[in-house]
């Protein structure tokens, strides 16, 4: 399963109660009220646990986390630039 689908499935099941009919992949989570600031923290926890990454405080900006598409692109950058521990 690709990252975009995983993120989409997480958002649909945790914030939209399984109804994905109104979720476009480029739709702003914040502007549309899908996710609020607490929800962003839940999303970050999911990303860190599932993808084994660390989301740094300076990365918690709308350009990285405000839509399914933006989160998927952020994950590509994070996992591509990740150095082995």
C-alpha positions as CSV (number, residue, x, y, z in Angstrom):
1,X,0.0,0.0,0.0
2,X,1.4,3.4,-0.9
3,X,2.0,6.2,1.6
4,X,-0.8,8.4,0.2
5,X,-3.4,5.6,0.6
6,X,-2.2,4.9,4.2
7,X,-2.5,8.5,5.1
8,X,-5.9,8.8,3.5
9,X,-7.2,5.7,5.2
10,X,-5.9,7.0,8.6
11,X,-7.7,10.4,8.1
12,X,-10.9,8.7,6.9
13,X,-11.1,6.3,9.8
14,X,-10.0,8.7,12.5
15,X,-11.6,12.0,11.5
16,X,-14.3,11.3,9.0
17,X,-15.9,8.2,10.6
18,X,-15.3,6.0,7.5
19,X,-16.9,8.4,5.1
20,X,-14.4,9.4,2.4
21,X,-16.9,11.0,0.0
22,X,-15.9,14.5,0.8
23,X,-12.1,14.0,1.0
24,X,-10.1,15.1,-2.0
25,X,-6.4,14.4,-1.7
26,X,-5.5,18.1,-2.1
27,X,-8.2,19.4,0.2
28,X,-6.9,21.4,3.2
29,X,-7.5,19.6,6.5
30,X,-7.5,22.8,8.5
31,X,-9.5,25.0,6.1
32,X,-12.2,22.4,5.7
33,X,-12.3,21.5,9.4
34,X,-11.4,17.9,8.8
35,X,-8.6,18.1,11.3
36,X,-8.0,20.7,14.1
37,X,-4.7,21.4,15.9
38,X,-5.2,18.4,18.2
39,X,-5.9,16.2,15.2
40,X,-2.6,17.3,13.7
41,X,-0.9,16.0,16.8
42,X,-2.7,12.7,16.3
43,X,-1.6,12.7,12.6
44,X,2.0,13.3,13.6
45,X,1.9,10.5,16.2
46,X,0.6,8.2,13.5
47,X,3.3,9.2,11.0
48,X,6.1,8.8,13.6
49,X,4.9,5.4,14.7
50,X,3.9,3.9,11.4
51,X,6.8,5.3,9.2
52,X,9.5,5.3,11.9
53,X,10.3,9.0,11.4
54,X,10.7,12.0,13.7
55,X,8.6,15.0,12.8
56,X,10.6,18.0,14.0
57,X,8.9,21.0,15.4
58,X,9.9,23.2,12.5
59,X,8.3,20.6,10.1
60,X,4.9,21.0,11.6
61,X,3.7,23.5,9.1
62,X,0.8,23.4,6.6
63,X,3.1,22.9,3.7
64,X,3.9,19.5,5.1
65,X,0.7,18.4,7.0
66,X,-2.4,20.1,5.6
67,X,-3.7,17.6,3.0
68,X,-3.3,13.9,2.1
69,X,-1.2,15.0,-0.9
70,X,1.1,17.2,1.2
71,X,1.6,14.5,3.9
72,X,2.5,12.0,1.2
73,X,5.0,14.3,-0.4
74,X,6.5,15.1,3.1
75,X,6.9,11.4,3.8
76,X,8.7,10.9,0.5
77,X,11.2,13.7,1.5
78,X,11.5,12.3,5.1
79,X,12.1,8.7,4.1
80,X,14.4,9.5,1.2
81,X,16.6,11.8,3.3
82,X,16.6,9.5,6.3
83,X,20.0,8.2,7.5
84,X,20.3,4.8,9.1
85,X,20.4,4.9,12.9
